[in-house]
Amino acid sequence: MKNHLLAALILLLTLNGLGQNQAGQEEKIRSEINDDFQRNLDDCGDEVSAVTTFNEKTEFWKVCALKNGNRIIQIESYKHDTHFQELYFEKDGMLRYARETENYIPTNHFIQMAWNSEFYAENGALISLMSLGHGKTEDDAWNPEIIFEMHQNRLSELGRILKVK
């Protein structure tokens, strides 16, 4: 009996250690991506701005194409008391980090309800997701992989903007 209890205790401690190790590794990756994104954002200076109505609302775009080949795309809009923000950081032509934000802000008020989700990707795959507030992530049917489709749709829209230019 003692041996079974000892074996169970060792197994639990080992699994707990592995879980903490994996969480620590994920945090390290997020931190590295955040640092890389911030360095690239700090280098932005020659941003191209555009206004579109592709999605039945007026959207304000800022596109920063860096000399190192990386790119940051920021899109903002306001519709029906909600302020929307999307941010995409591409490194070496691949989505590395994205953030989607929805803030409920009725006219002449401060933010009433906020939601944001941060997506961390590596080699075209989602490796981590952080979400805060009340929003899409509370729906069991929501699929975080949708961020890749959103990014591709935005790249198509960006191509349409550049053709008009």
C-alpha positions in Angstrom: 0.0 0.0 0.0 2.8 2.4 0.9 4.5 1.7 -2.5 1.3 2.5 -4.3 0.9 5.8 -2.5 4.5 6.7 -3.0 4.3 5.8 -6.7 1.1 7.9 -7.1 2.8 10.8 -5.3 5.8 10.7 -7.5 3.6 10.5 -10.6 1.6 13.6 -9.5 4.7 15.6 -8.7 6.3 14.6 -12.1 3.1 15.6 -14.0 2.8 18.8 -12.1 6.5 19.6 -12.9 5.9 18.9 -16.6 2.9 21.1 -16.7 4.7 24.0 -15.0 7.7 23.5 -17.4 5.4 23.6 -20.4 3.6 26.7 -19.1 7.0 28.3 -18.5 8.1 27.5 -22.0 5.0 29.0 -23.5 5.4 32.1 -21.5 9.1 32.4 -22.7 7.9 32.1 -26.3 5.2 34.7 -25.8 7.8 37.0 -24.2 10.2 36.6 -27.1 7.5 37.3 -29.7 6.3 40.4 -27.7 9.9 41.7 -27.5 10.4 41.1 -31.2 7.1 42.8 -32.1 7.9 45.8 -29.9 11.4 46.2 -31.5 9.8 46.2 -34.9 7.0 48.6 -33.8 9.7 51.0 -32.5 11.3 51.0 -35.9 8.0 52.0 -37.7 8.1 55.5 -39.0 7.1 55.4 -42.7 3.6 54.1 -42.1 1.1 54.1 -45.0 -2.3 55.1 -43.9 -5.6 54.3 -45.7 -9.3 54.4 -45.2 -11.6 51.7 -46.5 -15.2 50.6 -46.4 -14.7 47.0 -47.4 -16.6 45.6 -44.4 -19.6 48.0 -44.4 -17.9 50.2 -41.9 -15.2 52.8 -42.2 -11.8 51.3 -41.3 -8.6 53.1 -40.7 -5.4 51.3 -41.7 -1.8 51.8 -40.8 0.7 49.7 -42.6 4.4 49.7 -41.6 6.6 47.8 -44.0 10.1 47.6 -42.4 13.4 47.4 -44.2 14.1 44.0 -42.6 11.1 42.6 -44.5 8.7 42.5 -41.5 5.4 44.2 -41.5 2.8 45.5 -39.0 -0.8 46.1 -40.0 -3.1 48.0 -37.7 -6.8 48.4 -38.5 -9.4 50.4 -36.4 -13.1 51.1 -36.8 -16.1 52.1 -34.7 -19.6 50.7 -35.4 -22.7 50.5 -33.2 -21.0 51.6 -30.0 -18.1 49.2 -30.5 -14.5 50.2 -31.2 -12.7 47.4 -33.1 -8.9 47.0 -33.4 -6.9 44.4 -35.3 -3.1 44.2 -35.3 -1.0 41.8 -37.3 2.8 41.3 -37.0 4.4 39.4 -39.9 8.0 38.2 -39.7 9.7 36.7 -42.7 6.3 36.8 -44.5 4.5 34.7 -41.8 2.0 35.8 -39.2 3.9 35.8 -35.9 1.5 37.8 -33.6 -2.0 39.1 -33.8 -4.3 41.0 -31.5 -8.0 41.5 -31.8 -9.8 44.0 -29.6 -13.4 44.9 -29.2 -14.3 47.7 -26.7 -18.0 48.6 -26.1 -17.9 52.4 -25.9 -21.3 54.1 -26.2 -21.0 57.7 -27.6 -20.1 60.2 -24.8 -19.0 57.4 -22.4 -15.9 55.7 -21.3 -15.3 52.0 -22.1 -18.1 49.9 -20.7 -16.9 46.5 -21.6 -13.6 45.3 -23.0 -12.3 42.2 -24.7 -9.1 41.3 -26.4 -7.3 38.3 -27.6 -3.6 37.8 -28.5 -2.5 35.1 -30.9 1.1 33.8 -31.1 2.0 31.8 -34.1 5.1 29.9 -35.3 5.5 28.3 -38.8 1.8 29.0 -39.7 0.5 27.3 -36.5 -1.1 28.8 -33.5 1.1 28.1 -30.5 -0.5 30.2 -27.8 -3.6 32.3 -27.1 -4.3 34.9 -24.4 -7.7 36.4 -23.9 -9.1 38.9 -21.5 -12.6 40.2 -20.9 -16.0 39.3 -22.2 -16.2 38.4 -25.9 -15.9 35.8 -28.5 -13.6 33.5 -26.5 -16.5 32.7 -24.1 -18.4 31.0 -26.9 -17.6 27.3 -27.0 -18.1 27.3 -30.8 -15.4 29.9 -31.3 -12.3 28.7 -33.1 -9.1 30.7 -32.4 -7.6 29.4 -35.7 -10.0 31.9 -37.4 -7.2 34.5 -36.9 -5.3 33.0 -39.9 -8.4 33.4 -42.1 -8.9 37.0 -40.8 -5.2 37.7 -41.6 -5.6 36.3 -45.2 -8.7 38.4 -45.7 -6.9 41.5 -44.6 -4.0 40.8 -46.9 -6.5 40.5 -49.8 -8.0 43.8 -48.8 -4.6 45.4 -48.5 -3.9 44.3 -52.1 -7.1 46.0 -53.2 -5.9 49.2 -51.4 -2.6 49.1 -53.1 -4.1 48.7 -56.5 -6.1 51.9 -56.1 -3.0 53.8 -55.0 
